[in-house]
């Protein structure tokens, strides 16, 4: 389904389906915690139950103290830096027609994120109460299992589709930016500079199909939690593109060579850090990778910078 509407409709199809999917996600993440709150007799009873079974889940630091607590805080806050490097999110802001609508888009985006993150957290906490004393084979199925246990089938189906909507909205957006990068930046710029609009559309559709199939195969073969894979991808994109975007916007001496160096260093750091369990368990890979990429962009740009008045004037 994702491949079909992305191939046939492109960005417009993804934008409209994402709008509907986001409403469905918010509906799920707001309604299910409210139902859980009523079903379990109120907030005090829920907290008391969790405190008696898994008290460390009530701590924002997960029971960590000292240095581990500090690293936990840093790792949690580092997720925010990843937003700057997510091309599928930046593409939405780039598609806004009027500059004065950017602020409105930021407000809507942050408001949605607050509802989504808090809702997801409450669903996780309430899941401890629902499945207390039982071993859940796959923790990532707590939400649909909780919905089917608390709600009639038809309503549970609607809420479960909210989780599917989250997957679909991310998948179609990632497909689009990947296709754009390959079709425009590689095929059009280096392979076939004289390609017609129709040719580019056909190439884009072929690339979308190939990337979608490849992503499906990789995901189906992985034995890791979805959250682990998402965190890895989030770190890779955030570290590769975040520092480059930040410095290119706010530092006039940023160069092409510096950005390329930052992308390479950020990506390598994420991969190396991720596959060393001792490091991953200590600190989220986004932190060292973002710092290393930032330094790479800065240092290489200083070395390769040549004063260009044509560029410096608009930045002033």
N, C-alpha and C positions, 0 to 999 in steps of 0.2 A: 504493500500500500504506500509506504513512504517513498520507495523508488518511483512508483507510478506517478504520484502527484508532483514530486520534485522534478522528474524528467519532463513531464508535460507542461507544468505551470511555472517552473523556475522560482524566482524570488517572490513574485506576487502570490503564488500558491502557498509557499512556505510562510509568508507573512500573515495571510488570512487564516491558515490552519493553526499557526502558532497563537494567534489571538484567541481563537475558540479553545484551544488546548490549555492556554494559560488560565482562562476562566474556569475550566473544569478542574484544573489543578488546585486553584485557590478554594473552590467549592469543597473539594475533598479535604484539603489541609485545614480548613476552618470547621467544617461540619463534623468530621469524625472526632476531633478532640472534645467538642461540645457534647456530643452524644456520650462519649466515654466519661466525661465529667458528671453527667446526670446519672448514668448507669451505675457508677461506682460510689455514689453517695456524697460527692463533693470533694473539694481539693484536700481538706484535712485528712480524710480517710485514705485518699490515694497516697499522700505523702507518708502517712504513718505506715502503710503497708510496704511501700518501697524501702523505707528506713529499716524495717524489720527483716527485709530479705536481701536487698542490694543497696546498702547505704551509700557506697561509693558512687553510685549513679546520680546521687543528688548533689555531688560536688562538681563544681565547674572545672576543677582540675583533675577529676577522676581519682581522687585519693592521693595524688602525688604531693610531695612536699619538697622544700629546698630547691636545689638546682633543677630537678625534674619538673617541679611546678612552674618555674620560670620558663623552661624550654617548652612546656605545654602551652603557656600563654603566647609565647612567640610563634609557635607552630599554628595555633588557632588564628591569630591575627594575620599570619602570612597568607591565608586564603584570600584576603582582600586584595593583595597585590596581583593575584592571578587574573582579576577582572581586566586589568589593563592590557593583557596579552591574549585575550580571547577574540579571535577574528570574527567569529560568528555573532558576538555581542556588539563589537565595534561596527560591523556592517549595518546593524539596525540604526545606529545613530548617524552613520554616513548617509543613510537613505532618507533621513528627515528632510523635507523640502525647504522649510524655513528655519533659519538659525535661531529665531526667537522661540521656536518650539523645543529646542534642545533642553532647556531647563525643565519644561513640563515632562519630557521623556525621562529625565533623571529622577524626578519626583515619583513618577509612576513606577519606574524600575526599582527604586529603593523601597517604596511602599509594598510592592509585590514581594520583594525579597524578605522583608520583615515578616509578613504574613506566612510565607512559605516556610522559612526556617523555624519560626516559633511553632507553627503547626506540626512540622515534622518532628521537632523535639518532643512535643507533648504526646504525639502518637507513640513515639518510642518509650516514653515513661509509662503511659497507660498500658502498653504492651507487656510491661513487666508485671502489672497487676493481672491482666487477662491470662497470661500463661505462667503464672506463679506455680512453681513446683513441677513444671514440665520442661522438657528439653526440646527447644525448637531447632530442628535440623538446619534450617536456613534462616538466619536472623532477618534477611532482607525480604522475607515473606510475611513478616509480622503484620504489616498494614493490611494486605488482603485477607489474611486469616482473622484478624481482629474485626474487619468489616463484616465478613460472613458470619461471625459468631454473635455480633451485636445487632445486626440489621436484617430485615427481610431480604430475600434474594435479589429482588429487582433494584432495591436501593444500594445494596452492597455491590452489585454489578456496575452501577453508575460511578460509585466512589473508586472502585478498582480501576475503572477506565481512566481515572485521574492519573494513576501511576503510569499507565500506558501512554497517556498524553505527554507526560514529562519526557519519556524516552523518545517519542516521536518528534517533539519540538526541537530537542537537542540534535537528534540524528539528521533531520532535514536541513537544519542550519549549518551543521558541519559539512554535510554533503555539498551544499552550495558554495561555501568558501573554498573547499578543497578543489572543486571543479573549476572555480574561477581562477585559482592560482595556477592550476595545470594548463587550462585552456588558454588563458590570456598571457600569463607571465612566462610560460614555457613554450607552448605550441605557437601562439601568435607572434611572440617576440623573437623566437629563435628558430623555429622549424618552418613556419609558413607565414611570413610577414604580409603576404598579399591575399590571405584568406578572406573570403567574402563573409558577410554576416550570416548567411545561411549555412556556410561551411562551419563556422564557429559554433553555431547552435547545435549542429549535428555532432560535432566533436565533443561539445560540452555534455550532451546527453549520453554519449558513449562512455565518457569518463565518469559521469555520475553513476551509471550502471556498474561499471567495473569497481569503483571505490565502494559502492554499497555492498556488492557481493563479497569483496575482500574483507570489509569490516564485519560482515555477518559471520564469515568463516573464522576470523580471528576471535571474535567474541564467543562463538559457540565452542571453541576449543579451549578457552581459558578456564581454569579452575579457581581463579581468584574471585573474591567478592566484587560486585559491581562497584561498590564504593572505592575499593582499592584501585581498580582500573581508572575510575573517574579522577581520583586524586593524582594518579600518575600522569594522566593526560593533562589535567589542569596545571600541574607543575611544569610540564614540558612546554606548553603553550605560553604560560605566564612568564616563565624565565626566558624563553627564547625571544618573545616579542615585547614584553612589558617594559624592560629597561630601554629598549630601542625606541619605543613610542614615547616614553617619558622624556628622554633626553632630546629626541628630535623635535619635540614641541617646545621645550623650555631651555635648550642650550644651543646656541647658534653655531658652535664649533663641531657639532656632531657630523660625522662623515659617513659615506657609504661603507667604507672599509671598517669603520668602527661598529656600525650596525651589524654587518656580516660577522665580525668577530664576536659580538655579543650573542648573536643567535647560535653560533657554533658552541661557544663556551657554555652558555646556559643549557643547551640541550644535552651536551656531554655530561655536565655536572649532575643533572637530574637523573640520567640513565645510570651513571656510576653509583650515585648515592642510593638510588632505589634498590639496586641489586646487592647492596651490602646490608644485611639485616640489622647488624649492630648500630649502624648509622641511622637507618630508617626508623628504628624504634626509639631513637634518641631525639631526633629533630626532623620535622617535615622537610622533604627535599626542596621545596620551594625556597626556603630561607637561604641556604648556601648557594643555590643555583642563581637566584635573583641577584644576590650580592656579587657573585663572580661575573655574571653577565654585565651588570652595571659597570663594574670596574673595567671589563674588557672594552665596552663601548667607549668609556671615558679615555682610557689610556691610548687605544689605537686611534681614536679621533684626534687626540693631541699630537700624535706622531704624524698623521696623514693630513691634518688640516692645512688648507691654503686659503688665505683671506680672499673672499669673493664678494665684492661690493654689491653685485646684482642680487646675491642671496641675503646679505646682511641688511639691506635696506628694508625689505618687507618685514623682517623680524623686528626691526626697530619700531 
